[in-house]
Amino acid sequence: MTEIATFQIGASEVNELIMVINDYSGYDFSDYSMPSIKRRFQRYIDINKISDFAQLLQDLMNDSSMVNNLIEEITVNVTEVFRDPCFFAAIRSDLVPQLNKLPVIKIWHAGCSTGEEVYSMAILLKEHDLLHKSIIYATDINQTVLDIAKSAKYSIESFKETEFNYRESEGTGKLADYYTVSNGEILMNEDLKSKIIFSTHNLVSDSAFNHFDLIICRNVLIYFNKSLQDKVLQMFYNSLTENGILAIGSKETLLFSPIDSKMQVVNAKWKIWKKKE
């Protein structure tokens, strides 16, 4: 069988795809980082063995499910339980004492993907006797990954490295205490799920919706260009309570952003900042 040769997408094709997606879905990816979105489009093209760009455009305009599939390719981020376990260890050491003083803890996990890191945060809070007074708002642009997160069900295969991650995060019990295994699937405990509100939110176009003591948005800003990064960071700042905390990805920064001078470093390595008084 002859292998189908896919085409290499260029900047002009990227811009055309962005316009088609916007026209047919209302999602505007024009402020995403060009190298990042170009890689995502190319991956979609290669996986689906697409050889003709004009035909791709025509198919997208005639098939809304195809547009949705392409959006999912752009917005899905890799995640796992206690990903970057030292980040969670830093939360335990640097943030728990402050969170412990609050009567109610409101957390926004923006760009939560399939939810593994949100449940990790719920486990951490439970271990420090904070979950009962916490509420976690977990949002993503992608409804498909949100549905997975809401279900609280994961494959056993995806939990392979989680016990190691949990121990490295300085977990105080056994990870298996926080889920059950049923019909070959991992099911997170109901007490964790009950403290999480999952909903769609588009960081590109939607506004802030509450005030939070802690906002976590890791490895999302790297997909945005500088102007969109600044816009989102300003929204996060406006959404923080007094002394509120912002945690972003290890490859992201507040440097030269509009909120740089308004935040103080809590943990430089794991990119955790606190709103200045």
C-alpha positions as CSV (number, residue, x, y, z in Angstrom):
1,M,0.0,0.0,0.0
2,T,1.4,3.4,-1.0
3,E,1.9,5.8,2.0
4,I,0.0,9.0,1.6
5,A,2.3,12.0,1.6
6,T,1.0,14.8,3.8
7,F,1.8,18.4,3.1
8,Q,3.8,20.8,5.3
9,I,1.8,23.7,6.5
10,G,3.0,27.2,6.2
11,A,2.1,30.5,7.9
12,S,-0.5,31.5,5.3
13,E,-2.3,28.1,5.6
14,V,-2.2,28.5,9.4
15,N,-3.9,31.9,9.1
16,E,-6.6,30.5,6.7
17,L,-7.3,27.6,9.1
18,I,-7.6,30.1,12.0
19,M,-10.1,32.1,10.0
20,V,-12.2,29.0,9.1
21,I,-12.3,27.8,12.7
22,N,-13.3,31.3,13.9
23,D,-16.0,31.6,11.2
24,Y,-17.5,28.1,11.9
25,S,-17.1,27.8,15.7
26,G,-16.5,31.3,17.1
27,Y,-13.2,30.3,18.6
28,D,-10.4,32.8,17.8
29,F,-6.9,31.4,17.8
30,S,-5.3,34.3,16.1
31,D,-3.4,35.3,19.2
32,Y,-1.9,31.9,19.8
33,S,1.8,31.5,19.3
34,M,2.5,30.9,15.6
35,P,5.1,28.1,16.1
36,S,2.8,26.4,18.7
37,I,-0.4,26.4,16.7
38,K,1.5,25.5,13.5
39,R,2.9,22.4,15.2
40,R,-0.7,21.4,16.4
41,F,-2.1,21.8,12.9
42,Q,0.8,19.8,11.4
43,R,0.2,17.0,13.9
44,Y,-3.5,16.9,12.9
45,I,-2.6,16.8,9.2
46,D,0.0,14.0,9.7
47,I,-2.2,11.9,12.0
48,N,-5.2,12.2,9.5
49,K,-2.9,11.7,6.5
50,I,-4.2,14.9,4.8
51,S,-2.5,15.6,1.5
52,D,-4.5,18.4,0.0
53,F,-4.9,21.8,1.8
54,A,-7.8,23.0,-0.4
55,Q,-9.7,19.8,0.3
56,L,-9.0,20.2,4.1
57,L,-10.6,23.7,4.0
58,Q,-13.6,22.4,2.1
59,D,-14.1,19.5,4.5
60,L,-13.9,21.8,7.5
61,M,-16.5,24.1,6.0
62,N,-18.9,21.2,5.4
63,D,-18.4,19.2,8.6
64,S,-18.7,20.8,12.0
65,S,-17.5,17.7,13.8
66,M,-14.2,18.0,11.9
67,V,-13.9,21.6,13.1
68,N,-14.4,20.4,16.6
69,N,-11.8,17.7,16.2
70,L,-9.3,20.3,15.0
71,I,-10.1,22.5,18.0
72,E,-9.5,19.6,20.3
73,E,-6.1,19.0,18.7
74,I,-5.2,22.7,19.4
75,T,-6.4,22.8,23.0
76,V,-5.5,19.4,24.5
77,N,-2.5,19.6,26.9
78,V,-0.6,16.6,28.3
79,T,-1.2,16.1,32.0
80,E,-1.1,13.4,34.7
81,V,-1.7,12.9,38.4
82,F,0.8,15.0,40.4
83,R,2.6,16.1,37.3
84,D,5.9,17.8,38.2
85,P,5.6,16.4,41.8
86,C,8.1,19.0,43.2
87,F,5.5,21.7,42.2
88,F,3.0,20.0,44.5
89,A,5.7,19.7,47.2
90,A,6.2,23.4,46.9
91,I,2.5,24.0,47.4
92,R,2.7,21.9,50.6
93,S,5.6,23.8,52.0
94,D,5.1,27.4,50.7
95,L,1.3,27.8,50.3
96,V,-0.5,25.5,52.8
97,P,0.4,27.7,55.8
98,Q,-1.3,30.7,54.2
99,L,-4.3,28.7,52.9
100,N,-4.8,27.3,56.4
101,K,-5.5,30.7,57.7
102,L,-8.4,31.3,55.3
103,P,-12.0,30.6,56.4
104,V,-12.9,29.5,52.8
105,I,-10.4,28.6,50.1
106,K,-11.3,29.4,46.5
107,I,-9.1,28.0,43.8
108,W,-9.2,28.4,40.0
109,H,-7.5,25.8,37.9
110,A,-7.5,27.3,34.5
111,G,-6.8,25.1,31.5
112,C,-7.5,21.9,33.6
113,S,-7.5,19.5,30.6
114,T,-8.7,16.0,31.7
115,G,-8.5,16.9,35.3
116,E,-5.7,14.8,36.8
117,E,-3.9,17.8,38.3
118,V,-7.2,19.1,39.7
119,Y,-7.8,15.9,41.6
120,S,-4.1,16.0,42.7
121,M,-4.8,19.4,44.3
122,A,-7.9,18.0,46.0
123,I,-5.9,15.1,47.4
124,L,-3.2,17.6,48.7
125,L,-5.9,19.7,50.3
126,K,-7.5,16.7,52.0
127,E,-4.2,15.6,53.4
128,H,-3.7,19.0,55.0
129,D,-7.3,19.0,56.3
130,L,-8.2,21.9,54.0
131,L,-10.5,20.2,51.5
132,H,-13.7,20.6,53.6
133,K,-13.4,24.4,53.3
134,S,-12.2,24.5,49.7
135,I,-13.9,24.9,46.4
136,I,-12.0,24.3,43.1
137,Y,-13.2,25.9,39.9
138,A,-11.7,23.8,37.1
139,T,-12.1,25.3,33.6
140,D,-11.0,24.5,30.0
141,I,-12.0,25.6,26.5
142,N,-12.3,22.0,25.4
143,Q,-15.6,20.3,26.3
144,T,-14.4,16.8,25.5
145,V,-11.6,16.9,28.1
146,L,-13.9,18.5,30.6
147,D,-16.3,15.6,30.2
148,I,-13.5,13.2,31.0
149,A,-12.5,15.3,34.1
150,K,-16.2,15.4,35.3
151,S,-16.5,11.7,35.0
152,A,-13.5,11.2,37.3
153,K,-12.7,8.0,35.4
154,Y,-9.2,7.2,34.1
155,S,-7.5,4.2,32.5
156,I,-5.3,2.1,34.7
157,E,-2.6,2.5,32.1
158,S,-2.6,6.3,32.6
159,F,-2.0,5.9,36.3
160,K,1.3,4.0,35.8
161,E,3.7,6.6,37.2
162,T,1.3,8.2,39.6
163,E,2.4,6.4,42.8
164,F,6.0,7.6,42.2
165,N,4.7,11.1,41.5
166,Y,2.6,11.1,44.6
167,R,5.5,10.0,46.8
168,E,7.8,12.7,45.2
169,S,5.2,15.3,46.0
170,E,5.6,14.4,49.7
171,G,2.2,12.7,49.9
172,T,1.4,11.7,53.4
173,G,-0.7,8.5,52.8
174,K,-1.3,6.1,50.0
175,L,-2.5,7.3,46.6
176,A,-4.7,4.3,46.3
177,D,-6.8,5.6,49.3
178,Y,-8.2,8.3,46.9
179,Y,-9.6,6.1,44.2
180,T,-11.3,2.8,43.5
181,V,-10.8,0.4,40.6
182,S,-13.9,-0.8,38.8
183,N,-14.4,-2.5,35.5
184,G,-10.7,-1.9,34.6
185,E,-11.0,1.9,35.3
186,I,-9.7,4.2,38.0
187,L,-12.6,6.1,39.7
188,M,-11.6,9.1,41.9
189,N,-13.3,9.2,45.3
190,E,-16.6,11.1,45.5
191,D,-15.4,13.4,48.3
192,L,-12.7,14.8,46.0
193,K,-15.1,15.2,43.1
194,S,-17.7,17.0,45.2
195,K,-15.4,19.9,45.9
196,I,-14.7,20.6,42.2
197,I,-16.9,22.6,39.8
198,F,-16.0,21.9,36.1
199,S,-17.0,24.4,33.5
200,T,-16.0,25.8,30.1
201,H,-14.0,29.0,30.0
202,N,-12.1,30.5,27.1
203,L,-9.1,32.5,28.3
204,V,-8.9,34.2,25.0
205,S,-12.4,35.8,25.0
206,D,-14.1,35.2,28.4
207,S,-13.7,37.5,31.3
208,A,-13.0,36.8,35.0
209,F,-15.9,35.3,36.9
210,N,-14.9,35.3,40.6
211,H,-12.1,36.2,43.1
212,F,-9.7,33.5,44.0
213,D,-7.1,32.8,46.7
214,L,-5.1,30.6,44.4
215,I,-5.0,30.5,40.6
216,I,-3.2,27.7,38.9
217,C,-2.6,27.9,35.1
218,R,0.4,25.7,34.1
219,N,1.8,25.4,30.6
220,V,-1.1,27.2,28.9
221,L,0.4,30.6,28.4
222,I,3.3,29.2,26.3
223,Y,0.7,28.6,23.5
224,F,-0.2,32.3,23.4
225,N,1.6,35.3,21.9
226,K,2.9,38.1,24.1
227,S,-0.2,40.3,23.8
228,L,-2.6,37.5,24.7
229,Q,-0.3,36.4,27.6
230,D,-0.4,39.9,29.0
231,K,-4.2,40.1,28.7
232,V,-4.6,36.8,30.5
233,L,-2.1,37.6,33.2
234,Q,-4.0,40.9,33.9
235,M,-7.2,39.0,34.1
236,F,-5.6,36.6,36.6
237,Y,-4.3,39.5,38.7
238,N,-7.8,41.1,38.7
239,S,-9.2,37.7,39.8
240,L,-6.9,37.4,42.8
241,T,-8.0,38.2,46.3
242,E,-5.7,40.3,48.5
243,N,-2.5,38.3,49.0
244,G,-3.8,35.9,46.4
245,I,-1.4,33.5,44.8
246,L,-0.7,32.7,41.1
247,A,1.1,29.6,39.9
248,I,2.1,29.2,36.2
249,G,4.2,26.7,34.3
250,S,7.9,26.2,34.7
251,K,8.6,27.6,31.2
252,E,6.4,30.7,31.7
253,T,7.2,34.0,33.3
254,L,5.7,37.3,34.6
255,L,8.8,39.1,33.4
256,F,7.9,42.2,31.3
257,S,4.2,41.5,31.9
258,P,1.8,44.2,33.1
259,I,1.6,42.6,36.5
260,D,5.3,41.9,37.0
261,S,5.8,44.7,39.5
262,K,2.6,43.9,41.4
263,M,3.6,40.4,42.4
264,Q,6.3,39.0,44.7
265,V,8.1,35.7,44.3
266,V,7.0,32.9,46.5
267,N,8.9,30.1,44.7
268,A,11.1,31.1,41.8
269,K,11.8,27.6,40.6
270,W,8.2,26.6,40.4
271,K,6.9,30.0,39.2
272,I,4.6,30.8,42.2
273,W,3.9,34.5,42.9
274,K,1.9,36.3,45.6
275,K,-0.1,39.5,45.0
276,K,1.6,42.4,46.8
277,E,-0.3,44.1,49.6
